[in-house]
Amino acid sequence: MLVDSHCHLDFPDFEEERDEIVARAGESGVGLMVTISTRVARFEDVKAIAERYPNVFCTVGTHPHNAGEEMHVTADDLVRLAEHPKVVGIGEAGLDYFYDKSPREAQAQGFRTHIEAARRTGLPLVIHARDADDDMAAILREEAGKGAFPFILHCFSSGPALARTGVELGGYISFSGILTFRKSEALREIARDVPRERLLVETDAPYLAPVPHRGKRNEPAYVAHTAALFAETIGATPEDVAQITTANFFRLFTKVPRTLQEGA
């Protein structure tokens, strides 16, 4: 079984055929999906999707693009919403200096709020990091000094130093379809260096469809293509990658019932 640890099933791209998309994922061997919150204001929509499908779970949080809109969201708010049985993570939150859609101060404040919620709940923080390696590493180190918290650097596209920092602090590294792109050899080199017990795969659907679907709308079923290239990259079989990344997923996302892994 494969797990798509990061997708956005609430996005309009999937509205007309969500049932079919979830079914295709299962047919491709993707047994579980986590649909990721990007605005607390829209959490009810995300939660409703997770409630509808037995093999879909969700997170609660504010994407850094939207940090300026949700400065009022507190760690208490996140902790309370995370009590729902289908909420298995916090986020996604973090820093994005590529688009800078929210003030950097708002992004940092929101990020620290989400870290506090992850620390208090014990749920993994799904971290978005783009073009902000130094500040991301600095905040992670500072906050880890206040108390450990589980986290995942999702859709990893940063440099090797941030990958090393993440692993050093106990985090996990997740790779998306970017790994399959022809010009992503530097990223594949990073993937080879990440300890296998810290690796995850994802789609970030509807974005970043892997080869051979690059340029099209992504969907959870396509995580199988990323896993296949991942296997080639690290010198393993696709079955090995499925076993490794699924075991890692359950180790990190501890709120997901273990019976789902055993059943697979």
C-alpha positions as CSV (number, residue, x, y, z in Angstrom):
1,M,0.0,0.0,0.0
2,L,1.1,3.5,-0.8
3,V,0.0,6.6,1.1
4,D,-0.5,10.1,-0.4
5,S,0.5,12.1,2.6
6,H,-0.4,15.4,1.1
7,C,-3.1,16.4,-1.3
8,H,-5.9,19.0,-1.6
9,L,-9.1,17.2,-2.3
10,D,-11.2,20.2,-1.3
11,F,-9.8,22.3,-4.2
12,P,-12.3,23.1,-7.1
13,D,-10.2,21.0,-9.5
14,F,-11.7,17.9,-7.9
15,E,-15.2,19.0,-7.2
16,E,-16.9,17.3,-10.2
17,E,-15.3,13.9,-9.8
18,R,-14.1,13.5,-6.2
19,D,-15.6,10.0,-5.8
20,E,-13.9,8.8,-9.0
21,I,-10.5,10.3,-7.9
22,V,-10.6,8.6,-4.6
23,A,-11.6,5.3,-6.3
24,R,-8.8,5.6,-8.8
25,A,-6.3,6.1,-6.0
26,G,-7.4,2.8,-4.5
27,E,-7.1,1.1,-7.8
28,S,-3.5,2.3,-8.1
29,G,-2.6,1.0,-4.7
30,V,-3.0,4.2,-2.8
31,G,-4.7,3.1,0.3
32,L,-4.7,6.3,2.4
33,M,-4.8,10.0,1.6
34,V,-4.4,13.1,3.8
35,T,-6.2,16.2,2.5
36,I,-4.5,19.3,3.7
37,S,-6.0,22.4,5.2
38,T,-4.9,25.8,3.8
39,R,-7.3,28.1,5.6
40,V,-8.9,27.5,9.0
41,A,-11.9,29.5,7.6
42,R,-12.5,26.6,5.2
43,F,-11.7,23.8,7.6
44,E,-15.3,22.6,7.6
45,D,-15.1,21.7,3.9
46,V,-11.9,19.8,4.4
47,K,-13.3,18.0,7.4
48,A,-16.4,17.0,5.5
49,I,-14.4,15.4,2.8
50,A,-12.4,13.4,5.4
51,E,-15.6,12.3,7.0
52,R,-17.1,11.1,3.7
53,Y,-14.3,8.7,2.8
54,P,-13.0,6.0,5.3
55,N,-9.5,6.2,3.8
56,V,-9.2,10.0,3.8
57,F,-7.9,12.0,6.7
58,C,-7.2,15.7,7.1
59,T,-5.2,18.4,8.8
60,V,-6.2,21.9,10.2
61,G,-4.1,25.0,9.6
62,T,-3.3,28.1,7.5
63,H,-1.0,28.0,4.5
64,P,1.7,30.8,4.6
65,H,0.1,32.4,1.5
66,N,-3.0,33.0,3.7
67,A,-1.2,33.8,6.9
68,G,-2.1,37.5,6.7
69,E,-5.8,36.6,6.5
70,E,-5.8,34.4,9.6
71,M,-3.6,36.2,12.2
72,H,-6.5,35.8,14.6
73,V,-6.2,32.0,14.6
74,T,-4.6,30.9,17.9
75,A,-2.9,27.7,19.0
76,D,-6.0,27.1,21.2
77,D,-8.2,27.2,18.1
78,L,-6.0,24.7,16.3
79,V,-5.8,22.4,19.3
80,R,-9.6,22.4,19.7
81,L,-10.3,21.7,16.0
82,A,-7.7,19.0,16.0
83,E,-9.8,17.0,18.5
84,H,-11.9,15.7,15.6
85,P,-11.0,12.0,15.0
86,K,-10.3,12.6,11.3
87,V,-7.8,15.4,12.0
88,V,-4.3,13.8,12.0
89,G,-2.0,16.7,11.6
90,I,-1.5,20.5,11.9
91,G,-0.9,22.8,8.9
92,E,0.1,23.3,6.4
93,A,2.1,26.3,7.7
94,G,5.5,27.7,7.1
95,L,7.4,30.2,5.0
96,D,7.1,31.0,1.3
97,Y,9.5,33.8,0.1
98,F,9.0,32.8,-3.5
99,Y,5.5,34.3,-3.9
100,D,5.5,36.4,-0.7
101,K,1.7,36.5,-0.8
102,S,1.6,37.3,3.0
103,P,4.0,39.6,4.9
104,R,6.9,37.6,6.1
105,E,6.3,38.6,9.7
106,A,2.7,37.2,9.4
107,Q,4.1,34.0,8.0
108,A,6.6,33.6,10.8
109,Q,4.0,34.3,13.5
110,G,1.6,31.9,12.0
111,F,4.3,29.3,11.7
112,R,5.2,29.6,15.4
113,T,1.5,29.3,16.3
114,H,1.2,26.1,14.4
115,I,4.4,24.7,16.0
116,E,2.8,25.4,19.4
117,A,-0.3,23.5,18.4
118,A,1.8,20.6,17.1
119,R,3.8,20.5,20.3
120,R,0.6,20.5,22.4
121,T,-1.3,17.9,20.4
122,G,1.6,15.7,19.4
123,L,0.3,15.7,15.9
124,P,2.7,16.3,13.0
125,L,3.1,19.8,11.6
126,V,3.0,19.8,7.8
127,I,5.6,22.4,6.8
128,H,5.6,24.4,3.6
129,A,9.1,25.9,2.9
130,R,10.0,27.7,-0.3
131,D,13.0,29.9,-0.9
132,A,13.3,30.5,2.9
133,D,15.9,27.9,3.9
134,D,17.8,30.0,6.4
135,D,14.9,31.5,8.2
136,M,13.1,28.1,8.2
137,A,16.1,26.3,9.7
138,A,16.5,29.1,12.3
139,I,12.9,28.9,13.5
140,L,12.9,25.1,13.6
141,R,16.1,25.1,15.7
142,E,14.8,27.8,18.0
143,E,11.4,26.2,18.5
144,A,12.9,22.7,18.9
145,G,14.9,24.2,21.8
146,K,11.6,25.0,23.5
147,G,10.3,21.5,23.3
148,A,10.2,18.8,20.6
149,F,7.4,18.6,18.1
150,P,6.8,16.2,15.2
151,F,7.0,17.6,11.7
152,I,7.3,16.9,8.0
153,L,9.0,19.1,5.4
154,H,6.4,18.5,2.6
155,C,7.0,18.7,-1.1
156,F,10.7,19.1,-0.5
157,S,12.4,21.4,-3.0
158,S,14.9,23.2,-0.7
159,G,18.6,22.7,-0.3
160,P,20.5,19.9,1.3
161,A,21.3,22.0,4.4
162,L,17.6,22.3,5.3
163,A,17.1,18.6,4.7
164,R,19.9,17.8,7.1
165,T,18.5,20.2,9.7
166,G,15.1,18.7,9.4
167,V,16.4,15.1,9.9
168,E,18.7,16.3,12.7
169,L,15.7,17.7,14.6
170,G,13.7,14.5,14.1
171,G,11.6,15.6,11.1
172,Y,10.6,13.7,8.0
173,I,11.1,14.7,4.4
174,S,8.4,14.2,1.8
175,F,9.0,14.2,-2.0
176,S,6.4,15.0,-4.6
177,G,6.3,14.7,-8.4
178,I,9.1,17.2,-8.7
179,L,11.4,14.3,-8.0
180,T,10.5,12.9,-11.4
181,F,11.3,16.0,-13.4
182,R,14.3,15.8,-15.7
183,K,16.1,18.8,-14.2
184,S,15.7,17.6,-10.6
185,E,18.9,15.6,-10.2
186,A,20.0,17.8,-7.3
187,L,16.8,16.9,-5.5
188,R,17.3,13.3,-6.3
189,E,20.7,13.5,-4.7
190,I,19.2,14.9,-1.6
191,A,16.6,12.1,-1.6
192,R,19.5,9.5,-1.7
193,D,21.0,11.1,1.4
194,V,17.9,11.2,3.6
195,P,17.7,8.2,5.9
196,R,15.1,5.7,4.7
197,E,13.2,5.8,8.0
198,R,12.5,9.5,7.4
199,L,11.1,9.4,3.8
200,L,7.6,10.0,2.6
201,V,5.9,10.5,-0.7
202,E,3.0,12.7,-1.8
203,T,1.3,14.3,-4.7
204,D,0.5,17.9,-3.5
205,A,-2.4,17.3,-6.0
206,P,-3.8,19.1,-8.0
207,Y,-0.3,20.5,-8.5
208,L,3.0,19.1,-9.7
209,A,1.9,16.0,-11.6
210,P,4.8,13.6,-12.0
211,V,6.2,12.3,-15.3
212,P,4.4,10.9,-17.4
213,H,1.5,13.2,-16.4
214,R,3.6,16.4,-16.0
215,G,1.6,19.5,-17.1
216,K,-1.7,17.9,-16.3
217,R,-3.9,18.0,-13.2
218,N,-2.3,15.9,-10.5
219,E,-4.3,13.4,-8.4
220,P,-3.5,10.9,-5.6
221,A,-3.3,7.9,-7.9
222,Y,-0.2,9.4,-9.4
223,V,1.8,9.1,-6.3
224,A,2.6,5.6,-7.6
225,H,4.8,7.2,-10.4
226,T,6.7,9.2,-7.8
227,A,7.3,6.1,-5.7
228,A,8.5,4.2,-8.8
229,L,11.1,6.9,-9.6
230,F,12.0,7.1,-6.0
231,A,12.7,3.4,-5.9
232,E,15.0,3.8,-8.9
233,T,16.7,6.8,-7.3
234,I,17.6,5.0,-4.0
235,G,18.3,1.6,-5.5
236,A,15.2,-0.1,-4.1
237,T,12.1,-1.8,-5.6
238,P,8.7,-0.1,-5.8
239,E,7.5,-2.6,-3.2
240,D,10.3,-1.6,-0.9
241,V,9.4,2.1,-1.3
242,A,5.7,1.4,-0.6
243,Q,6.6,-0.6,2.5
244,I,9.2,2.0,3.8
245,T,7.1,5.1,3.2
246,T,3.9,3.6,4.5
247,A,5.6,2.4,7.7
248,N,7.1,5.9,8.1
249,F,3.7,7.5,7.6
250,F,2.1,5.5,10.4
251,R,5.1,6.2,12.6
252,L,4.6,10.0,12.1
253,F,0.8,10.2,11.8
254,T,0.2,8.3,15.0
255,K,-3.5,9.3,15.1
256,V,-4.3,7.3,12.0
257,P,-5.7,3.9,13.1
258,R,-3.0,1.2,12.9
259,T,-5.7,-1.2,11.8
260,L,-5.7,0.4,8.4
261,Q,-2.0,-0.5,8.0
262,E,-2.6,-4.0,9.3
263,G,-5.5,-4.5,7.0
264,A,-3.4,-3.6,4.0
